[in-house]
Amino acid sequence: MSDVRVDLKHGLLCLGLNYRTTPVEVRERIAFPEAHLGEALAQVRALPGLEEVVVLSTCNRVELYARQEQGDESAAFSALTRYIVEHFGLQPEHEEALSFYHLTREETARHLFRVVSGLDSMVLGETEIFGQVKQAYQTALGAGVTGRTLNKLFQQAFSVGKKVRNETLIQRGSTSVGSVAVDLCEKVFDLKQARVMLVGAGEMSRTCAQSLVSRGARSVIVSNRSYDKAVELATEMGGRALKFDAWESVLHETDVIISSTSAPHFVILPEMVSQVMRRRRWDPLFIIDIAVPRDVDPRVNEIEGVYLYDIDALEAIAADGRRERERQLAQCERIIEEQLLKHGFASSVDRADQAAPDSPGLSIS
């Protein structure tokens, strides 16, 4: 049995950065578009010495999981880092701002188990990350770039994630960035009187819309590049759909904008908002940008009456509900350690807290 366990850990590594280590201005430059993920997987798999790969790219993290067949780990990490820098054409100042964490062997497994369980998220216990990791794994599996080791690692991670959620109260309270964004709106507006517009109709927008409707939002407008998706979400939420090239025309009627598109550039610009504010006679406009890359030009926040929050700014809001869920952490960590041992990814239940990016035992460059 010990040989099997060593084999499962052999060559496992993860190069990553997240909201703790790297600001959104840098993260947005290295987000992998979903449409090109298959191509990126093939490129990473072709790096020297790598046999299996999975690429996880979300608004809060970019992580490259791999199994190395031979060679030293430092060479593999160097190759992965060079790939990131060259693939995204990073300028020296952005390259210098990168803060990667380097995980190997059981550190990699522990970290993934914590990520899938929502323990490494901006909002402790969040639920979206489970589906995001599952989609990343399915894409890699479909591309044929995984094998025995990563297949078992990710399958066990999903099992552990379900166990943690079923046996603890880690999900109690607002556990998604979307629901926290709505919490923030509710602190400023009476949602029953507020007019809300969602720019983008993806999963994050859907989460926001569900929270808004459940709390009695007066009206919800959905605008998306794919009009059919906008209609689908608006119908589901009892709201109104708007074609993407027309959403600017109703900005003056909107109190809250929640933007979450996959555009590679800003879609909400200062000149656009300045015109709107004049029509609104400078009544407050609340903008929450939960997209990476960001949808809203940061200069918008300089306009009188406008309150802009990006994905990193939500971390402070998320902290409000963190205390209760933190009481569940010890139980969650215990489950993860037991499962690491049970499935052969660890040889003991010695806790080192190696997976948290600000913990001892984690290498950050």
Secondary structure, DSSP 8 states (H G I E B T S, - for coil): -HHHHHHHHTTEEEEEEETTTS-HHHHGGG---GGGHHHHHHHHHTSTTEEEEEEEE-SSEEEEEEEE-SS-HHHHHHHHHHHHHHHTT--HHHHHH---EEEETHHHHHHHHHHHTTTTSSSTT-SHHHHHHHHHHHHHHHTT---HHHHHHHHHHHHHHHHHHHHS-TT-S--SHHHHHHHHHHHHS-TTT-EEEEE--SHHHHHHHHHHHHTT-SEEEEEESSHHHHHHHHHHHT-EEEEGGGGGGGGGG-SEEEE----SS-SB-HHHHHHHHHHTTT--EEEEE--SS-SB-GGGGGSTTEEEEETTTHHHHHGGGHHHHHTTHHHHHHHHHHHHHHTTS-SS-----TTSTTSTT-EE-
